[in-house]
């Protein structure tokens, strides 16, 4: 992500977070003639203890000097979570403090991890890399989502598939919540690897080809491990409820294990009928 793209991302993020906070919740009078929801720029500046001009320039994405201590005050004013703060710092600070990244992403997973996800027979599991490229899955995921083996490896990007494949759009009862959780995870990577131009090109391509993408992306949700209860309407099994668990896999590769644990409503029994016994 070049400097201009980084500042643009910072601008979008600050505006979206400001819009989420009501004046009353921040201890400020509601006032009148508010054309947009949330706090005004001068109110954020007041809460953060900075000048309105400085905060306005920050939100406009201007090339200004920024310190971690001032960003901490802005974070508190906007009530950012730990993941959101990390994202803000990555975009706003001049020095890149995130991890180094290889020129290529991880294309294979270790046999030990592959064995683990295969043992999760009735918990659909997908393993992705830092670009949300799918690098592993188990049989349960193949039955619930789609047969990833039939998708060319270069096209196995989880974010792209959620927008491109009709069967995935029909699967979730609330597709926007389903997609939103993964976009929140993807944004953590976007901030973490701020110097990787791949993300800028990917976002530009998604915006061009999928009309709904930009609208959902502009919500600027950041969450490294969202806690989600998702309801599916499967074409063969009917209603299925899963609790989503997302966790990092330790090691040199920045991999993520996404596990759908069946809720206690009969979903596991449905999976047992769907998946042939070995």
Phi, psi and omega per residue, in radians:
X1 nan 2.088 3.127
X2 -1.314 3.031 -3.044
X3 -1.068 -0.691 -3.132
X4 -1.140 -0.770 3.133
X5 -1.150 -0.632 3.132
X6 -1.135 -0.769 3.136
X7 -1.174 -0.607 3.087
X8 -1.133 -0.737 3.103
X9 -1.109 -0.668 3.101
X10 -1.096 -0.753 -3.141
X11 -1.062 -0.835 -3.141
X12 -1.067 -0.743 -3.103
X13 -1.134 -0.820 -3.122
X14 -1.099 -0.728 3.128
X15 -1.104 -0.739 -3.109
X16 -1.173 -0.677 -3.136
X17 -1.235 -0.656 3.107
X18 -1.093 -0.643 -3.099
X19 -1.227 -0.306 -3.079
X20 -1.474 -0.205 -3.031
X21 -1.847 2.163 3.101
X22 -1.433 2.582 3.117
X23 -0.995 -0.727 -3.111
X24 -1.089 -0.712 -3.138
X25 -1.171 -0.405 3.127
X26 -1.623 0.074 3.133
X27 1.373 0.421 -3.136
X28 -1.998 2.654 3.098
X29 -1.149 2.496 -3.102
X30 -1.118 -0.664 3.124
X31 1.194 -2.924 -3.133
X32 -2.328 2.995 3.055
X33 1.019 0.731 3.037
X34 -1.524 1.995 -3.090
X35 -1.398 -0.380 -3.140
X36 -2.307 2.706 -3.140
X37 -1.240 2.780 3.049
X38 1.540 -2.865 -3.094
X39 -1.443 2.705 2.979
X40 -1.465 2.853 3.126
X41 -1.049 -0.735 -3.105
X42 -1.156 -0.481 3.111
X43 -1.277 -0.689 3.060
X44 -1.111 -0.748 3.115
X45 -1.042 -0.743 3.126
X46 -1.083 -0.809 -3.132
X47 -1.156 -0.547 -3.098
X48 -1.549 -0.169 -3.138
X49 1.265 0.592 3.099
X50 -2.189 2.943 3.127
X51 -1.294 2.632 3.111
X52 -1.077 -0.672 3.139
X53 -1.080 -0.796 -3.124
X54 -1.093 -0.818 -3.126
X55 -1.134 -0.669 3.107
X56 -1.051 -0.774 3.115
X57 -1.119 -0.677 3.108
X58 -1.083 -0.796 -3.106
X59 -1.231 -0.482 3.102
X60 -1.376 -0.094 3.123
X61 1.336 0.484 3.118
X62 -1.323 2.746 -3.131
X63 -1.440 1.538 -3.106
X64 -2.176 2.852 3.105
X65 -1.330 2.313 -3.097
X66 -2.319 2.399 3.101
X67 -1.993 2.723 3.141
X68 -1.091 -0.636 -3.105
X69 -1.159 -0.687 3.113
X70 -1.226 -0.683 3.086
X71 -1.079 -0.572 3.095
X72 -1.117 -0.694 3.090
X73 -1.151 -0.701 3.093
X74 -1.122 -0.698 3.121
X75 -1.060 -0.738 3.131
X76 -1.171 -0.699 3.135
X77 -1.108 -0.634 -3.123
X78 -1.604 0.002 3.098
X79 0.992 0.834 -3.105
X80 -1.350 2.554 3.025
X81 -1.334 3.046 3.119
X82 -1.054 -0.741 3.129
X83 -1.155 -0.682 3.128
X84 -1.190 -0.660 3.086
X85 -1.094 -0.779 3.123
X86 -1.047 -0.696 3.122
X87 -1.131 -0.763 3.119
X88 -1.060 -0.807 -3.109
X89 -1.107 -0.717 -3.125
X90 -1.071 -0.673 -3.112
X91 -1.387 -0.619 -2.964
X92 -1.560 -0.546 -3.072
X93 -1.407 2.524 -3.100
X94 -1.224 -0.614 -3.095
X95 -1.551 2.412 3.133
X96 -1.465 2.022 -3.091
X97 -1.885 -0.015 -3.121
X98 -1.325 3.089 -3.114
X99 -1.251 2.700 3.035
X100 -1.236 2.706 3.140
X101 -2.305 2.528 3.120
X102 -1.317 2.898 3.139
X103 -1.187 -0.487 3.112
X104 -2.131 2.690 3.107
X105 -1.539 2.944 -3.119
X106 -1.175 2.228 -3.111
X107 -1.846 -0.245 -3.131
X108 -2.331 2.685 3.066
X109 -1.977 2.735 -3.097
X110 -1.172 2.587 3.117
X111 -0.987 -0.587 -3.131
X112 -1.127 -0.715 3.110
X113 -1.221 -0.684 3.107
X114 -1.052 -0.675 3.110
X115 -1.138 -0.714 -3.129
X116 -1.073 -0.850 -3.076
X117 -1.218 -0.495 3.079
X118 -1.229 -0.517 3.114
X119 -1.249 -0.341 3.087
X120 -1.430 1.192 -2.944
X121 -1.046 -0.649 -3.050
X122 -2.053 0.445 3.018
X123 -2.211 1.736 -3.140
X124 -0.927 2.208 -3.040
X125 -2.334 2.360 3.112
X126 -2.226 2.441 3.065
X127 -1.967 2.235 3.140
X128 -2.171 2.798 3.061
X129 -1.691 -2.950 -3.043
X130 -1.200 -0.232 3.071
X131 -1.793 0.222 -3.085
X132 1.079 0.495 3.018
X133 -1.428 2.260 -3.099
X134 -1.332 2.097 -3.128
X135 -1.995 -0.119 3.110
X136 -2.892 2.703 3.122
X137 -2.831 2.834 3.084
X138 -1.885 3.114 -3.060
X139 -1.139 -0.604 3.137
X140 -1.106 -0.702 3.108
X141 -1.124 -0.652 3.126
X142 -1.112 -0.649 -3.127
X143 -1.354 -0.617 -3.084
X144 -1.440 -0.763 -3.050
X145 -1.659 -1.452 3.070
X146 -2.836 2.941 -3.131
X147 -1.437 1.671 -3.068
X148 -1.108 -0.395 3.130
X149 -1.102 -0.480 -3.135
X150 -1.452 -0.101 3.104
X151 -1.693 2.211 3.106
X152 -0.927 2.454 -3.043
X153 -0.931 -0.683 -3.112
X154 -1.173 -0.352 -3.111
X155 -1.745 0.093 -3.088
X156 -1.509 0.856 3.038
X157 -1.611 2.170 -3.032
X158 -1.050 -0.755 -3.117
X159 -1.116 -0.796 -3.134
X160 -1.111 -0.742 -3.114
X161 -1.095 -0.627 -3.136
X162 -1.094 -0.499 3.121
X163 -1.664 -0.470 -3.007
X164 -1.579 -0.539 -3.010
X165 -1.714 2.099 -3.099
X166 -1.086 -0.622 -3.118
X167 -1.122 -0.545 3.086
X168 -1.340 -0.579 3.091
X169 -1.193 -0.595 3.129
X170 -1.386 -0.356 -3.010
X171 -1.179 -0.873 -3.043
X172 -1.425 2.360 3.090
X173 -1.090 -0.745 3.044
X174 -2.021 1.562 -3.040
X175 -1.080 -0.643 -3.105
X176 -1.148 -0.671 3.058
X177 -1.162 -0.689 3.128
X178 -1.041 -0.882 3.134
X179 -1.198 -0.676 -3.065
X180 -1.015 -0.652 3.119
X181 -1.088 -0.712 -3.137
X182 -1.298 -0.592 3.070
X183 -1.152 -0.612 3.098
X184 -1.126 -0.695 3.077
X185 -1.168 -0.780 -3.119
X186 -1.055 -0.626 -3.132
X187 -1.188 -0.530 3.068
X188 -1.107 -0.688 3.073
X189 -1.173 -0.703 -3.139
X190 -0.982 -0.745 3.107
X191 -1.345 -0.567 -3.078
X192 -1.235 -0.666 -3.122
X193 -1.911 1.038 -3.009
X194 -1.122 -0.355 -3.090
X195 -1.657 0.028 -3.139
X196 -1.559 1.924 -3.094
X197 -1.147 -0.276 -3.133
X198 -0.995 -0.676 -3.078
X199 -1.145 -0.713 3.122
X200 -1.079 -0.781 3.136
X201 -1.160 -0.681 -3.130
X202 -1.142 -0.791 -3.136
X203 -1.117 -0.682 3.109
X204 -1.107 -0.726 -3.137
X205 -1.187 -0.709 3.125
X206 -1.132 -0.736 3.129
X207 -1.090 -0.642 -3.117
X208 -1.248 -0.658 -2.974
X209 -1.748 -0.314 -3.068
X210 -2.301 1.809 -3.040
X211 -0.974 -0.600 -3.095
X212 -1.347 -0.293 -3.015
X213 -1.081 -0.919 -3.041
X214 -1.087 -0.658 3.131
X215 -1.048 -0.764 -3.136
X216 -1.319 -0.612 3.129
X217 -1.153 -0.601 -3.102
X218 -1.196 -0.193 3.063
X219 -1.179 -0.350 3.014
X220 1.003 0.686 3.065
X221 -1.371 2.350 3.133
X222 -2.199 2.126 -3.139
X223 -2.750 2.043 -3.097
X224 -1.235 -0.485 -3.118
X225 -2.613 1.320 -3.103
X226 -1.121 2.473 3.106
X227 -1.697 1.873 -2.980
X228 -2.272 2.367 2.926
X229 -1.886 2.006 -3.011
X230 -2.003 2.431 3.113
X231 -1.898 2.232 3.084
X232 -1.907 2.646 2.956
X233 -2.057 1.569 -3.037
X234 -1.370 2.478 -3.082
X235 -1.100 -0.469 -3.131
X236 -1.854 -0.664 -3.020
X237 -1.717 -0.203 -3.121
X238 1.369 -2.514 -3.079
X239 -1.177 2.290 3.091
X240 -2.432 2.376 3.123
X241 -2.031 2.326 3.140
X242 -2.339 2.565 2.958
X243 -1.766 2.216 -3.088
X244 -1.567 2.251 3.025
X245 -2.129 2.203 -3.139
X246 -2.152 2.202 -3.099
X247 -2.548 2.624 3.114
X248 -1.315 2.584 3.043
X249 -1.778 2.124 -3.093
X250 -1.237 2.530 -3.120
X251 2.489 -3.065 -3.087
X252 -1.236 -0.503 3.137
X253 -1.556 2.456 -3.139
X254 -1.538 1.378 -3.104
X255 -1.817 2.731 3.133
X256 -2.293 2.353 3.114
X257 -1.823 2.091 -3.109
X258 -1.913 1.964 -3.019
X259 -2.028 2.272 3.054
X260 -1.828 1.861 -3.131
X261 -1.602 2.192 -3.128
X262 -1.061 2.360 3.060
X263 -1.304 2.831 -3.095
X264 -1.413 1.113 -3.121
X265 -2.365 0.239 -3.102
X266 1.740 -0.016 -3.134
X267 -1.080 -0.703 -3.124
X268 -1.111 -0.656 3.093
X269 -1.094 -0.673 3.101
X270 -1.129 -0.695 3.110
X271 -1.132 -0.673 3.141
X272 -1.092 -0.564 3.105
X273 -1.343 -0.531 -3.111
X274 -1.327 -0.644 -3.002
X275 -1.672 2.099 3.127
X276 -1.073 2.454 3.099
X277 -1.363 2.387 -3.122
X278 -1.439 nan nan
